Amino acid sequence: MLALDKRKRSSAAAHEGSETGHFAIDAERRVIDWDEAAARLLSVPRHEALGGSCDRLIGSKTDVGRSACGLACPAWKALRAGGIAGTSRMLVRAPDGTWRRLACDLVALPNGGALGRLRSADDAAPNLAHDLAGIAALTARVSGEPLQQGLRHALDFLLHATVADAGEAFLAEPHGEGVVRTCHHGRFTRAFDQVLRFDPGEGLPGLVLSHGQPAYTDHLPEDQRFLRTWVKREGFSTYVCTPLTSHRDMLGCLALAFRRSDVDLERVLDLLRWVSTPMGLVVETALAHLREVAAVFLHGVEDDPERRLPQALRAVLQEMVRVSRADGGEVYVPWQGTGLRSLVPGIDAVPRCPVLGADAIERCPAFASGRASILHGRRESWPLACRGATHPGGAWCCIPMSCDGQSLGVIRLLHRRLRSSPPYENIALIEGLASLAAEKVRDVRDRRAQTPPVDVALHGRLQRDVAVPEPADEAVPPPLRPGDRGERHGEARLQIRCFGPLELSVDGARVAPTAIRRKRVMTLLGILLTHHDQPQCKDALIEMLWPGANPDVRTRQFHVLVHELRKLLEPQNRGGDWLYLRNRADRYAFSTQSSCWIDTLEFRALLELGRKAEAAHEEQAAIGAYEAAADLYRGDYIQDEPFAEWCWQTREQLREGCLGALGRLAALWGALGRWDKSAQWARRALLLDPLREEMHRALMYALWASGRRDEAARQYKACAHLLRERLDLTPLPETEQLFARIRATPRPLPGR
């Protein structure tokens, strides 16, 4: 912290006295705002600037005398090309006739215009308003974008804002096995390709994954934690890495690398933290989409595994080929001594390999280690089990189908031509799909183990961009969700998710936000859900919808909201009373007695089920209930209403319920001796509430009991730092005593 403060003071001193002007332009490059500093820098008063073209007002030139404004402006061209920010360096004529060297920074605005900053060309001092405008533009831009495109926009903005030389984005592999480099932007790509995956605690990205805290170094050549020697040889001196998280879990990390040494670390850390929020949503959306796709493909396999399992694996394989932009793929599952592969007839583009038996599959490095591997280069160096014919310069990406630490099969994806770096771009997403498929294979295998063996030997391949044929008479049923009790989620006509943003699905189709013309329609739904089955009078609802408004004035608007909400919720052929949004006179309530599934009600039921199972000493049943409840908690209750008073109490109650379930999971797994699982749930609780000291102690003990005493000690230091920085407190005596015990012995003593 002292280093950061010292660097900040030196940076401020270096730029003291420099002047920065700000202005704003619309999509036609007309000036809509012009501050006094801009007026002084260009000798153009505000009243003359407003409404004028920025080309005419600035009138700059390049070093060779050409115009640097208008369509030739590099900053404006960067924005028109889809960038978030851009910079133009130029010469501007001063009032005395001399030429002055300035820089103009532009940040995109949602209306198509830009926020501009004029500064001296050698002045790189940070500007909070400019940074926040860039974050807002980035958030608006990446919303709804594909994962890779969103990550590239984020790294492009970070490189521009911090003048970094390179940026990276890592995604966490399923079950926390490690992080994989998913996106790189900037210079020296080959050097950063030296290591593309980090295990927990390995390298700076691995440390971020383990501790959930930023890791950085400004003495990179001497720092032994940084494992890429090629990057050190290129003259890099600073590397900063911060977590990429959501309300649910650690999703990965973002990193920036600098060759210069005068880096404002505090500003870089702030920018990375700010960017991680919108990017965490982008990553979580991509993961949720893949889970939903896999659930559709894999649903109903148990009903007819002989026919549906190969069909489901084909569909999953096709999605993997699409996501990874591969040229083809194969599925291998050791099944009662034979090789099972997904069948897609008529595909000859993928090089033919002999059908692998179970023994050959089990010798594949991906199957043996449970980790994805990329095979490229000289085939003579590959394991024998993986030496199939492949196109010169191509690569096989081998993905294990792992479940609960057990490998159940291998998926191989073919990339005909190896690009500048191995195809690691979307490997974390592919591993997630393979893990979901493995769970279904395990369930089918366990069920079939109780029936007489059947000889299964299916062979097939998949070519990119070829549709998978489906039986004409078979419809794919909707996916089921974890934790379903009573009426199953897939069977409910109306499905509502209140954790995270409020989401509504009717008859299996999600209602898009663009289909709801008035935002207060969803606000009314949220209010009624918060007080479900408890009628609320019209005036009270109007007060919550329009605080301080006169109920008589807002009554007509209220009835419009009720009408639109009923159009969304109620079936057209209801043939009687309203099913969901019911009223008696001017009292309204949401009825949960009809065909509906609400995640918060399911969450509360699972917590109660877990408590009853614990009371009956049924630990495994309690663990299952608590884990299902934790899976439902994808964010705070109706988090798109962060300042509403009508939901804050329910939000805090549900948050405490989730923290309690996570704490019980850590304790129950610890009691069973599964300290790795205990640490996993304790970390998740700390992501939800980093200041929960009891969970810091639970994580310290779990790490200590699993033989990771150094990590337990670092966790204590992280706890003490958080308490001091945020609350100006020191750890409790219980925490200090636990730390003293950790320092004294490598592992807990028996019985203590």
C-alpha positions in Angstrom: 0.0 0.0 0.0 2.9 2.3 0.7 4.3 1.7 -2.7 0.9 2.6 -4.2 0.7 5.8 -2.2 4.2 6.8 -3.2 3.6 6.1 -6.8 0.4 8.1 -6.7 2.1 11.1 -5.2 4.9 11.0 -7.7 2.4 10.8 -10.6 0.4 13.7 -9.2 3.6 15.8 -8.8 4.7 15.0 -12.3 1.5 16.3 -13.8 0.9 19.2 -11.5 0.1 22.4 -13.4 -1.0 20.7 -16.6 -4.4 21.7 -17.9 -7.0 19.4 -19.4 -10.1 20.5 -21.3 -13.3 18.5 -21.8 -16.0 18.7 -24.4 -18.7 16.5 -25.8 -19.9 15.9 -29.4 -22.9 14.3 -30.9 -23.0 11.6 -33.7 -22.6 14.4 -36.3 -19.5 15.7 -34.5 -21.3 18.9 -33.4 -20.2 20.3 -30.0 -22.8 19.9 -27.3 -20.6 20.8 -24.3 -17.4 22.8 -24.0 -15.7 23.7 -20.7 -13.5 26.6 -19.8 -10.3 24.7 -19.9 -11.0 23.7 -23.5 -11.8 27.3 -24.3 -8.4 28.4 -22.9 -6.5 25.6 -24.7 -7.9 26.4 -28.1 -8.8 30.1 -27.5 -12.5 29.4 -28.5 -15.1 30.7 -26.0 -17.9 28.4 -25.0 -20.7 30.4 -26.8 -18.8 30.2 -30.1 -18.1 26.5 -29.7 -21.6 25.2 -28.9 -23.3 23.8 -32.0 -20.2 24.1 -34.1 -18.3 21.3 -35.8 -15.3 20.0 -33.8 -13.4 19.9 -37.1 -13.7 23.6 -37.5 -13.0 24.5 -33.9 -9.9 22.4 -33.4 -8.5 22.6 -36.9 -5.5 20.4 -36.2 -2.9 19.0 -38.4 -0.5 16.0 -38.4 3.3 16.3 -38.3 3.4 16.2 -42.1 0.8 19.0 -42.5 -2.3 16.9 -43.2 -5.6 17.5 -41.5 -6.0 15.4 -38.3 -9.7 16.2 -37.9 -13.0 15.1 -39.5 -13.1 11.6 -41.0 -9.3 11.5 -40.8 -9.3 11.8 -37.0 -7.7 8.6 -35.7 -9.7 8.8 -32.5 -13.0 9.2 -34.4 -12.1 6.4 -36.8 -11.4 4.1 -33.8 -14.9 4.8 -32.4 -16.5 4.3 -35.8 -14.8 0.9 -36.1 -16.5 -0.3 -32.9 -13.9 0.7 -30.3 -14.7 2.2 -26.9 -12.0 4.9 -26.9 -9.4 6.4 -29.2 -6.6 9.0 -29.2 -5.5 11.5 -31.8 -2.1 13.3 -31.5 -2.1 16.6 -33.4 -0.7 20.1 -33.9 -3.0 23.0 -33.1 -2.2 26.7 -34.0 -2.0 29.0 -30.9 -3.2 32.6 -31.0 0.4 33.9 -31.4 0.7 31.8 -34.6 2.9 29.0 -33.2 1.9 25.4 -33.3 1.2 23.5 -30.1 1.3 19.7 -29.7 -1.9 18.3 -28.1 -3.6 15.0 -27.7 -7.3 14.4 -28.0 -8.9 11.4 -26.3 -12.4 10.3 -27.3 -14.7 7.9 -25.4 -17.9 6.6 -27.1 -21.2 7.7 -25.7 -24.4 5.7 -26.0 -26.0 8.3 -28.3 -23.4 7.8 -31.0 -21.4 10.8 -29.9 -18.3 11.0 -27.8 -16.8 12.6 -24.7 -13.5 14.4 -25.5 -10.5 15.3 -23.5 -7.8 17.8 -24.7 -4.4 17.6 -23.0 -0.8 18.3 -23.6 0.7 15.5 -25.7 3.2 14.6 -23.0 0.5 14.6 -20.2 -0.8 11.1 -19.4 -2.3 12.0 -16.1 -5.5 9.9 -15.3 -8.9 11.5 -15.4 -11.7 10.0 -13.3 -14.5 11.5 -15.4 -13.0 10.1 -18.6 -12.4 6.7 -17.0 -16.0 6.5 -15.7 -17.4 7.5 -19.1 -15.3 4.7 -20.7 -16.6 2.2 -18.2 -20.2 3.2 -18.9 -19.7 3.0 -22.6 -18.0 -0.4 -22.2 -20.9 -1.7 -20.1 -23.5 -0.6 -22.7 -21.4 -2.1 -25.5 -20.7 -5.5 -24.1 -24.3 -6.2 -22.9 -25.6 -9.0 -25.1 -22.3 -9.4 -27.0 -20.7 -12.8 -27.6 -18.1 -13.7 -25.0 -15.0 -13.3 -27.2 -16.2 -10.0 -28.7 -17.0 -8.6 -25.2 -13.6 -9.7 -23.8 -11.8 -8.0 -26.7 -13.7 -4.8 -26.3 -12.9 -4.8 -22.6 -9.1 -5.4 -23.1 -9.0 -2.8 -25.9 -10.5 -0.2 -23.6 -8.1 -1.2 -20.7 -5.1 -1.0 -23.0 -6.1 2.4 -24.2 -6.9 3.8 -20.7 -3.7 2.5 -19.0 -1.3 2.6 -22.0 -0.6 -1.1 -21.3 1.4 -3.2 -23.8 -0.7 -6.3 -23.5 -3.9 -7.6 -21.8 -5.2 -11.0 -21.1 -8.5 -12.6 -19.9 -8.5 -16.0 -18.2 -11.6 -18.2 -17.5 -11.8 -20.7 -14.7 -12.1 -24.4 -15.6 -15.0 -26.4 -14.2 -14.7 -27.4 -10.5 -11.8 -25.0 -10.0 -9.1 -27.1 -11.6 -7.3 -24.0 -12.9 -7.6 -21.0 -15.3 -7.1 -21.0 -19.1 -6.1 -18.0 -21.2 -9.2 -17.2 -23.3 -8.3 -13.8 -24.9 -5.1 -11.9 -25.6 -4.9 -8.3 -26.9 -1.9 -6.2 -27.6 1.7 -7.0 -28.5 4.1 -9.9 -28.0 1.4 -12.6 -28.3 4.0 -15.4 -28.9 5.7 -14.6 -25.5 2.4 -14.8 -23.6 1.6 -18.0 -25.4 4.4 -19.8 -23.5 2.0 -20.7 -20.6 -1.7 -20.7 -21.3 -3.1 -22.6 -18.3 -2.4 -22.1 -14.6 -3.3 -24.4 -11.7 -4.6 -22.9 -8.4 -1.8 -21.1 -6.7 0.5 -21.4 -9.8 1.6 -18.1 -11.3 -0.2 -14.8 -10.7 -3.4 -15.9 -12.4 -3.4 -19.1 -10.3 -2.9 -17.0 -7.1 -5.9 -14.9 -8.0 -7.9 -18.0 -8.5 -6.9 -19.5 -5.2 -7.4 -16.3 -3.0 -9.9 -14.3 -4.9 -7.7 -11.2 -4.5 -5.6 -9.1 -6.9 -2.0 -10.2 -7.5 0.6 -7.9 -9.1 4.3 -7.3 -9.4 6.3 -4.3 -10.5 9.6 -6.2 -10.4 8.6 -8.8 -12.9 12.1 -10.0 -14.0 13.0 -10.9 -10.4 9.6 -12.2 -9.4 9.7 -16.0 -9.2 5.9 -16.2 -9.2 5.7 -15.1 -12.8 6.4 -18.2 -14.9 6.7 -16.9 -18.5 10.4 -16.4 -19.1 9.7 -15.3 -22.7 7.7 -12.3 -21.4 10.6 -11.3 -19.1 13.0 -11.4 -22.0 10.8 -8.9 -23.9 11.4 -6.3 -21.2 8.1 -6.3 -19.3 8.4 -4.9 -15.8 4.8 -4.8 -14.4 2.0 -7.3 -14.4 -1.4 -6.8 -12.7 -4.1 -9.5 -12.4 -7.5 -9.1 -10.7 -10.4 -11.5 -10.2 -13.3 -11.8 -12.7 -16.2 -12.7 -10.4 -20.0 -12.9 -10.3 -22.3 -13.2 -7.3 -22.1 -17.0 -7.7 -18.4 -17.9 -8.2 -15.0 -17.1 -9.4 -15.2 -16.9 -13.2 -11.6 -16.1 -14.0 -9.3 -13.1 -14.0 -8.2 -10.0 -16.1 -4.6 -9.0 -16.4 -2.5 -6.2 -17.9 1.2 -6.1 -18.6 3.5 -3.1 -19.0 7.1 -2.7 -20.3 7.4 0.7 -18.6 8.0 1.0 -14.9 6.1 4.2 -14.0 2.7 2.5 -13.8 0.0 4.0 -11.5 -0.9 0.6 -9.9 -3.7 2.0 -7.9 -5.5 3.4 -11.0 -4.8 0.2 -12.9 -6.3 -1.9 -10.1 -9.4 0.4 -9.9 -10.0 0.1 -13.7 -9.6 -3.7 -13.7 -12.1 -3.9 -10.8 -14.6 -1.7 -12.5 -14.3 -3.6 -15.8 -14.7 -6.9 -14.0 -18.3 -6.2 -13.1 -19.8 -5.9 -16.6 -17.4 -8.6 -17.9 -18.4 -11.0 -15.1 -22.0 -10.6 -16.4 -21.0 -11.4 -19.9 -19.1 -14.5 -18.9 -21.9 -15.7 -16.6 -24.4 -15.1 -19.4 -22.3 -17.2 -21.8 -22.0 -20.0 -19.2 -25.7 -20.0 -18.4 -26.5 -20.2 -22.1 -24.3 -23.2 -22.6 -25.8 -24.9 -19.5 -29.3 -24.3 -20.9 -28.3 -25.7 -24.3 -26.8 -28.8 -22.8 -29.8 -29.4 -20.6 -32.1 -29.4 -23.7 -29.8 -31.8 -25.5 -29.4 -34.2 -22.5 -32.9 -34.2 -21.1 -34.7 -37.5 -21.2 -31.6 -39.6 -21.9 -32.4 -42.0 -19.0 -35.8 -42.9 -20.5 -34.2 -44.6 -23.6 -30.4 -44.6 -23.2 -29.8 -47.0 -26.2 -31.2 -44.4 -28.6 -31.1 -41.1 -26.9 -27.5 -41.1 -25.4 -25.7 -41.2 -28.8 -28.2 -38.7 -30.1 -27.5 -36.4 -27.1 -23.8 -36.8 -27.5 -24.0 -35.8 -31.2 -25.9 -32.7 -30.3 -23.4 -31.7 -27.6 -20.5 -32.4 -29.9 -22.0 -30.2 -32.6 -22.3 -27.3 -30.1 -18.7 -27.8 -29.0 -17.5 -27.7 -32.6 -19.5 -24.5 -33.1 -18.3 -22.8 -29.9 -14.6 -23.7 -30.5 -14.7 -23.0 -34.2 -13.2 -26.4 -34.9 -13.4 -28.3 -38.2 -14.8 -31.5 -36.7 -14.9 -33.7 -33.7 -15.3 -37.2 -32.1 -16.6 -38.6 -28.9 -15.1 -41.6 -27.1 -16.7 -43.2 -24.1 -15.3 -46.5 -22.6 -18.5 -48.5 -22.2 -18.3 -52.1 -21.0 -15.1 -52.8 -22.8 -15.9 -51.0 -26.1 -15.5 -47.6 -27.6 -18.7 -45.6 -27.9 -18.5 -42.7 -30.4 -21.3 -40.4 -31.6 -22.7 -41.3 -35.0 -23.1 -38.7 -37.8 -23.2 -40.6 -41.2 -21.7 -39.3 -44.4 -19.0 -37.1 -42.9 -15.6 -37.8 -44.5 -13.8 -34.6 -43.9 -12.5 -35.5 -40.5 -9.4 -37.8 -40.9 -10.2 -41.4 -40.3 -8.8 -43.1 -37.2 -9.3 -46.6 -36.0 -12.1 -47.1 -33.4 -10.4 -46.7 -30.0 -10.9 -49.4 -27.4 -11.4 -48.7 -23.7 -7.7 -49.4 -23.0 -6.5 -46.9 -25.6 -8.9 -44.2 -24.5 -7.7 -44.6 -20.9 -4.1 -44.0 -22.1 -5.1 -40.6 -23.6 -3.5 -37.8 -21.5 -6.8 -35.9 -21.2 -8.6 -39.0 -19.9 -5.8 -39.9 -17.5 -5.3 -36.5 -16.0 -8.8 -35.1 -16.2 -7.4 -32.0 -17.9 -7.8 -30.8 -21.5 -4.7 -31.1 -23.7 -3.8 -29.7 -27.1 -1.9 -32.0 -29.5 0.0 -30.3 -32.3 3.4 -30.3 -33.9 5.2 -33.6 -34.6 2.9 -36.5 -34.2 5.8 -38.8 -33.3 5.9 -37.0 -29.9 2.2 -37.6 -29.2 0.9 -40.5 -27.0 0.2 -43.6 -29.0 -3.5 -43.4 -28.1 -3.8 -40.0 -29.8 -1.8 -40.6 -33.0 -4.6 -40.4 -35.6 -4.1 -39.0 -39.1 -4.4 -35.3 -39.1 -3.8 -32.5 -41.5 -0.3 -31.0 -41.6 -0.2 -28.0 -39.2 -3.4 -29.1 -37.6 -4.2 -29.8 -33.9 -6.4 -32.1 -31.8 -8.0 -30.6 -28.7 -8.7 -33.5 -26.3 -11.4 -32.6 -23.7 -12.0 -35.0 -20.8 -15.6 -35.9 -19.8 -15.1 -35.7 -16.0 -17.5 -35.9 -13.2 -16.7 -35.9 -9.5 -13.0 -36.3 -10.3 -13.6 -39.4 -12.5 -13.0 -39.4 -16.2 -15.8 -41.0 -18.2 -14.7 -40.3 -21.7 -12.8 -38.0 -24.1 -14.0 -35.5 -26.7 -11.6 -34.7 -29.5 -11.9 -31.6 -31.6 -10.0 -31.1 -34.8 -8.5 -27.8 -35.9 -7.2 -28.3 -39.4 -4.8 -25.4 -39.4 -3.1 -24.3 -36.3 -3.3 -20.6 -35.9 -0.7 -18.3 -34.3 -1.4 -20.0 -30.9 -3.0 -23.2 -29.8 -6.8 -23.2 -29.8 -7.3 -22.4 -26.1 -9.8 -19.5 -26.8 -13.0 -21.2 -25.6 -11.6 -24.3 -23.9 -13.1 -23.4 -20.5 -16.6 -23.3 -22.0 -16.0 -26.5 -23.9 -14.8 -28.2 -20.6 -18.0 -27.0 -19.0 -20.1 -28.7 -21.7 -18.1 -31.9 -21.5 -18.6 -31.9 -17.7 -22.4 -31.7 -18.1 -22.3 -34.5 -20.7 -20.2 -36.6 -18.3 -22.8 -36.3 -15.5 -25.4 -37.7 -17.9 -23.1 -40.5 -19.0 -22.4 -41.4 -15.4 -26.1 -41.5 -14.5 -26.9 -43.8 -17.5 -23.9 -46.0 -16.7 -24.8 -46.4 -13.1 -28.4 -47.3 -14.0 -27.2 -49.8 -16.7 -24.8 -51.4 -14.2 -27.8 -53.0 -12.6 -29.1 -54.6 -15.9 -27.5 -57.3 -18.0 -24.6 -56.0 -20.2 -25.4 -55.0 -23.8 -22.7 -54.8 -26.4 -22.5 -51.2 -27.6 -20.0 -50.0 -30.3 -21.1 -46.9 -32.2 -18.7 -45.0 -34.4 -19.1 -41.5 -35.9 -17.7 -38.1 -36.5 -19.0 -34.5 -36.9 -18.1 -31.9 -39.5 -18.4 -28.2 -38.7 -21.5 -26.5 -40.0 -23.4 -29.8 -40.7 -26.8 -30.1 -39.1 -27.4 -33.0 -36.8 -30.4 -35.1 -38.0 -33.1 -35.6 -35.4 -36.0 -38.1 -35.5 -39.0 -36.4 -37.0 -41.4 -37.8 -34.4 -39.4 -36.8 -31.3 -39.7 -33.4 -29.7 -36.9 -32.2 -27.3 -38.5 -31.5 -23.9 -37.6 -28.4 -21.9 -34.6 -28.7 -19.5 -35.0 -29.5 -15.8 -33.3 -27.3 -13.2 -31.4 -28.5 -10.2 -33.3 -28.4 -6.9 -36.8 -29.0 -8.5 -39.3 -30.1 -5.8 -43.1 -30.5 -6.1 -44.0 -29.2 -9.5 -40.9 -29.5 -11.7 -39.5 -26.4 -13.2 -39.8 -27.7 -16.8 -43.5 -28.5 -16.2 -44.5 -25.2 -14.7 -46.2 -22.9 -17.2 -44.8 -19.8 -15.4 -41.2 -19.7 -14.2 -39.8 -16.7 -12.4 -36.2 -16.1 -11.3 -35.8 -13.4 -8.6 -32.1 -14.1 -7.7 -30.1 -11.7 -9.8 -32.1 -9.7 -12.4 -35.8 -10.4 -12.3 -36.5 -12.9 -15.2 -39.8 -14.3 -16.5 -40.5 -17.3 -18.7 -43.9 -18.2 -19.9 -44.6 -21.6 -21.5 -40.9 -22.4 -21.6 -39.9 -19.2 -23.5 -38.0 -16.4 -21.7 -39.7 -13.0 -22.0 -37.0 -10.7 -23.4 -36.7 -7.2 -21.7 -37.3 -5.6 -25.1 -40.8 -7.2 -25.1 -41.8 -5.2 -22.0 -42.5 -1.6 -22.9 -42.7 -0.2 -19.4 -40.0 -1.0 -16.8 -42.4 -0.5 -13.9 -44.4 -3.6 -15.1 -41.5 -5.7 -13.8 -41.2 -3.5 -10.7 -44.9 -4.2 -10.0 -44.2 -7.9 -10.4 -41.3 -7.7 -8.1 -43.3 -6.0 -5.4 -46.1 -8.5 -5.6 -43.7 -11.4 -5.5 -42.0 -9.9 -2.4 -45.5 -9.9 -0.7 -46.8 -13.0 -2.4 -50.2 -14.3 -1.3 -50.5 -11.2 0.9 -52.9 -8.7 -0.7 -51.6 -5.1 -1.0 -53.9 -2.1 -1.3 -53.7 0.0 -4.5 -52.5 3.1 -2.7 -49.6 1.2 -1.1 -48.6 -0.2 -4.4 -48.7 3.2 -6.0 -46.5 4.6 -3.2 -43.9 1.9 -3.9 -44.0 2.4 -7.6 -44.0 6.2 -7.5 -42.7 7.3 -4.1 -44.3 10.6 -3.0 -46.9 10.6 -5.8 -50.5 11.5 -5.4 -52.5 8.1 -5.6 -55.4 9.8 -7.4 -53.1 11.1 -10.1 -51.3 7.7 -10.7 -54.4 5.4 -10.5 -54.9 5.3 -14.3 -51.2 4.5 -14.9 -51.4 1.8 -12.2 -54.2 0.1 -14.0 -52.3 0.2 -17.2 -49.4 -1.6 -15.5 -51.8 -4.2 -14.1 -53.3 -4.7 -17.5 -49.9 -5.2 -19.2 -48.6 -7.5 -16.5 -51.7 -9.7 -16.9 -51.1 -9.8 -20.6 -47.6 -11.2 -19.8 -48.6 -13.7 -17.1 -52.1 -15.0 -17.7 -53.1 -17.6 -20.3 -55.3 -16.3 -23.1 -58.0 -19.0 -22.6 -58.2 -18.7 -18.8 -62.0 -19.2 -18.9 -62.5 -17.8 -15.4 -60.7 -15.8 -12.7 -57.1 -14.6 -13.0 -54.6 -17.3 -12.2 -51.7 -15.2 -10.9 -52.4 -11.5 -10.5 -55.6 -11.6 -8.5 -57.5 -8.7 -6.9 -60.5 -8.2 -4.7 -61.7 -4.6 -5.1 -58.5 -2.5 -4.8 -56.3 -5.1 -3.1 -53.9 -7.0 -5.3 -51.8 -10.1 -4.7 -49.7 -12.6 -6.7 -51.0 -16.2 -6.2 -48.4 -19.0 -6.0 -51.1 -21.7 -5.9 -51.3 -22.0 -9.7 -48.8 -23.6 -12.1 -45.7 -21.5 -11.4 -42.1 -22.1 -10.3 -40.3 -19.3 -8.3 -36.7 -19.8 -7.4 -37.0 -18.0 -4.1 -39.7 -20.3 -2.9 -37.7 -23.3 -4.0 -34.7 -21.8 -2.3 -36.5 -21.5 1.1 -37.9 -25.0 0.7 -34.4 -26.4 0.1 -33.0 -24.6 3.2 -35.8 -26.1 5.3 -35.2 -29.5 3.8 -31.4 -29.2 4.6 -32.1 -28.2 8.2 -34.5 -31.2 8.7 -32.0 -33.6 7.2 -29.3 -32.3 9.6 -31.6 -32.7 12.6 -32.2 -36.3 11.5 -28.3 -36.8 11.1 -28.7 -37.4 7.4 -25.6 -35.5 6.3 -25.6 -36.5 2.6 -29.3 -35.4 2.2 -28.5 -32.1 4.0 -25.5 -31.5 1.7 -27.6 -32.2 -1.4 -30.3 -29.8 -0.3 -27.9 -27.0 0.6 -25.9 -27.4 -2.6 -29.2 -27.2 -4.7 -30.1 -24.1 -2.8 -26.7 -22.5 -3.4 -27.0 -23.3 -7.1 -30.2 -21.3 -7.2 -28.6 -18.2 -5.7 -27.2 -16.5 -8.8 -27.2 -13.0 -7.3 -28.9 -10.8 -4.8 -32.7 -10.7 -4.7 -34.0 -8.6 -7.6 -30.7 -6.9 -8.0 -31.9 -4.6 -10.8 -33.8 -2.7 -8.1 -30.7 -2.0 -5.9 -32.1 1.1 -4.0 -35.8 0.0 -3.6 -36.9 0.0 0.0 -39.7 -2.6 -0.6 -37.3 -5.4 -1.3 -34.2 -4.7 0.9 -35.4 -6.7 3.9 -36.2 -9.8 1.8 -32.9 -9.4 0.0 -30.9 -9.4 3.2 -32.9 -12.4 4.6 -32.2 -14.5 1.5 -28.6 -13.4 1.4 -28.2 -14.5 5.0 -29.9 -17.8 4.1 -27.4 -18.4 1.4 -24.5 -17.6 3.6 -25.8 -19.9 6.2 -26.2 -22.7 3.7 -22.6 -22.1 2.4 -21.3 -22.2 6.0 -23.2 -25.5 6.7 -21.7 -27.0 3.5 -18.2 -26.1 4.6 -18.8 -27.6 8.0 -20.5 -30.8 6.7 -17.9 -31.5 4.1 -15.2 -30.9 6.7 -16.9 -33.3 9.1 -16.6 -35.9 6.3 -12.9 -35.2 5.9 -13.4 -33.6 2.4 -11.4 -30.5 3.2 -11.1 -29.6 -0.5 -14.9 -29.4 -0.7 -15.1 -27.5 2.6 -12.6 -24.9 1.2 -14.6 -24.6 -2.0 -17.8 -23.6 -0.2 -16.0 -21.3 2.3 -14.5 -19.4 -0.7 -17.9 -19.1 -2.3 -19.3 -17.6 1.0 -16.4 -15.1 1.0 -17.2 -14.0 -2.6 -20.7 -13.2 -1.3 -19.5 -11.5 1.9 -15.7 -10.9 2.0 -16.0 -9.5 5.6 -17.5 -12.7 7.1 -14.7 -13.5 9.6 -16.1 -16.9 10.6 -15.9 -18.0 6.9 -12.3 -16.8 6.8 -11.6 -19.1 9.8 -13.4 -22.0 8.1 -11.3 -21.5 5.0 -8.1 -21.2 7.0 -8.9 -24.5 8.9 -9.9 -26.3 5.7 -6.7 -25.3 3.9 -4.6 -26.2 7.0 -6.3 -29.6 7.4 -5.7 -30.4 3.7 -1.9 -29.8 4.1 -1.8 -26.3 2.5 -0.5 -24.4 5.6 1.1 -21.7 3.5 -2.3 -20.9 1.8 -4.0 -20.9 5.2 -1.5 -18.3 6.5 -2.0 -16.2 3.4 -5.8 -16.4 4.0 -5.3 -15.0 7.5 -3.3 -12.1 6.1 -6.0 -11.4 3.5 -8.6 -11.5 6.3 -6.6 -9.0 8.5 -6.0 -6.7 5.5 -9.7 -6.6 4.6 -10.8 -5.9 8.2 -8.3 -3.2 8.6 -8.9 -1.5 5.2 -12.7 -1.6 5.2 -13.7 -1.6 8.9 -10.6 -0.4 10.7 -10.8 -3.5 12.8 -8.4 -6.3 13.8 -9.2 -10.0 13.7 -11.1 -11.6 16.6 -9.2 -13.6 19.3 -10.5 -16.8 17.8 -9.0 -16.0 14.4 -5.7 -15.0 16.0 -5.6 -18.3 18.0 -6.3 -20.3 14.9 -3.5 -18.6 13.1 -1.1 -19.3 16.0 -2.1 -23.0 15.8 -1.5 -23.0 12.0 2.0 -21.6 12.5 2.8 -24.1 15.2 1.9 -27.4 13.4 1.7 -28.6 9.8 -1.7 -30.1 10.3 -4.4 -30.0 13.0 -3.7 -32.4 15.9 -6.1 -35.3 16.2 -9.2 -34.4 18.2 -8.6 -30.7 17.9 
